[in-house]
Amino acid sequence: MPFEVMQLGDEPIIIVTIIPPPDMIEEPKQILAATSAIVRRLEGTVFRITDITRFEPSFELVVMAMAQDIRHSEKNIRHVFVGKGDMVALAAEAIKQPHYGAREGHIVASMEEAIAYAREHLKD
């Protein structure tokens, strides 16, 4: 499986690591199922950190993955992207649009920043 989904200890933080080459048809469904299984056991806001630092996604990959994933993900998930580049920034901004679910997206350069961001916002 070219991705990993794990919960960070007992915290309401899920880390999804995309390992190239991604299959943008099947993987979003599988990631969604694995993520939802964890989210359903948790209460309140859950942060999903998606690490895409191992590759530079194309516009088409970003749009396909987001269209499937965001629309069908649990309503209490807040998304944080770890990566660099124009397509990652596009993804973080695009999920705020109504046709992608109007959800908040944040982008950071490292996993450490993502975890710190999630923990800080879980205190709110």
C-alpha positions as CSV (number, residue, x, y, z in Angstrom):
1,M,0.0,0.0,0.0
2,P,1.7,3.3,-1.1
3,F,0.3,5.3,1.8
4,E,0.2,5.1,5.6
5,V,-2.6,6.1,8.0
6,M,-1.9,6.3,11.7
7,Q,-3.3,8.0,14.8
8,L,-0.7,9.9,16.8
9,G,-0.9,8.1,20.2
10,D,-4.3,8.7,21.7
11,E,-4.5,12.2,20.4
12,P,-7.2,13.3,17.9
13,I,-4.5,13.6,15.2
14,I,-4.3,11.4,12.2
15,I,-1.2,11.3,10.0
16,V,-1.6,10.3,6.4
17,T,1.7,9.8,4.5
18,I,1.5,9.6,0.7
19,I,4.2,7.4,-0.8
20,P,4.9,7.8,-4.5
21,P,3.7,6.9,-6.9
22,P,0.1,7.5,-5.7
23,D,-2.9,5.9,-7.3
24,M,-5.3,8.8,-7.3
25,I,-8.3,6.6,-8.2
26,E,-8.2,4.0,-5.5
27,E,-6.0,5.5,-2.7
28,P,-8.3,8.4,-1.8
29,K,-11.1,5.9,-1.1
30,Q,-8.8,3.7,0.9
31,I,-7.4,6.6,2.9
32,L,-10.9,7.9,3.5
33,A,-12.0,4.5,4.9
34,A,-8.9,4.2,7.1
35,T,-9.2,7.7,8.4
36,S,-13.0,7.4,9.0
37,A,-12.5,4.3,11.0
38,I,-10.2,6.2,13.4
39,V,-12.4,9.4,13.5
40,R,-15.5,7.5,14.5
41,R,-13.8,6.4,17.7
42,L,-13.0,10.0,18.6
43,E,-15.0,12.9,19.8
44,G,-14.8,16.5,18.8
45,T,-12.3,18.0,16.3
46,V,-9.8,15.7,14.7
47,F,-6.8,17.0,12.7
48,R,-5.8,15.1,9.6
49,I,-2.2,15.8,8.7
50,T,-1.4,14.8,5.1
51,D,2.3,14.5,4.3
52,I,2.9,15.0,0.6
53,T,6.6,15.9,1.0
54,R,7.8,12.9,-1.0
55,F,6.5,14.1,-4.3
56,E,5.2,17.2,-6.2
57,P,1.6,16.5,-7.2
58,S,0.2,17.7,-10.4
59,F,-2.9,19.9,-10.6
60,E,-5.0,17.0,-11.8
61,L,-3.9,14.8,-8.9
62,V,-4.7,17.5,-6.4
63,V,-8.2,18.1,-7.8
64,M,-9.1,14.4,-8.1
65,A,-8.0,13.5,-4.6
66,M,-9.6,16.5,-3.0
67,A,-12.9,16.1,-4.8
68,Q,-13.3,12.6,-3.5
69,D,-11.7,13.0,-0.1
70,I,-13.0,16.3,1.2
71,R,-16.5,15.8,0.0
72,H,-16.8,12.4,1.8
73,S,-14.7,12.8,4.9
74,E,-16.1,13.2,8.4
75,K,-17.4,16.7,9.2
76,N,-15.2,17.1,12.3
77,I,-11.9,16.8,10.4
78,R,-9.6,19.8,10.0
79,H,-7.0,19.4,7.3
80,V,-3.3,20.3,7.5
81,F,-1.0,19.7,4.6
82,V,2.8,19.1,4.9
83,G,4.6,20.0,1.8
84,K,6.0,22.6,-0.5
85,G,5.2,23.9,-3.9
86,D,2.4,25.5,-5.8
87,M,0.1,22.5,-5.9
88,V,0.2,22.0,-2.1
89,A,-0.6,25.6,-1.6
90,L,-3.5,25.2,-4.1
91,A,-4.8,22.2,-2.2
92,A,-4.8,24.1,1.1
93,E,-6.7,27.0,-0.4
94,A,-9.0,25.0,-2.6
95,I,-10.6,23.0,0.2
96,K,-11.9,26.3,1.6
97,Q,-14.1,26.6,-1.5
98,P,-17.8,25.5,-1.3
99,H,-17.5,22.8,-4.0
100,Y,-14.7,21.1,-2.0
101,G,-16.7,21.2,1.3
102,A,-15.8,24.7,2.5
103,R,-13.3,23.4,5.1
104,E,-10.3,25.0,6.6
105,G,-7.0,24.0,5.2
106,H,-3.6,24.9,6.5
107,I,-0.2,24.3,5.0
108,V,3.2,23.9,6.8
109,A,6.7,22.9,5.7
110,S,7.4,20.1,8.2
111,M,5.7,17.4,10.2
112,E,6.8,19.0,13.4
113,E,5.0,22.2,12.5
114,A,1.9,20.3,11.6
115,I,1.7,18.5,14.9
116,A,2.4,21.7,16.8
117,Y,-0.3,23.5,14.8
118,A,-2.8,20.7,15.5
119,R,-2.0,20.5,19.2
120,E,-2.3,24.3,19.6
121,H,-5.7,24.4,17.9
122,L,-7.0,21.5,19.8
123,K,-6.7,23.6,23.0
124,D,-9.2,26.1,21.6
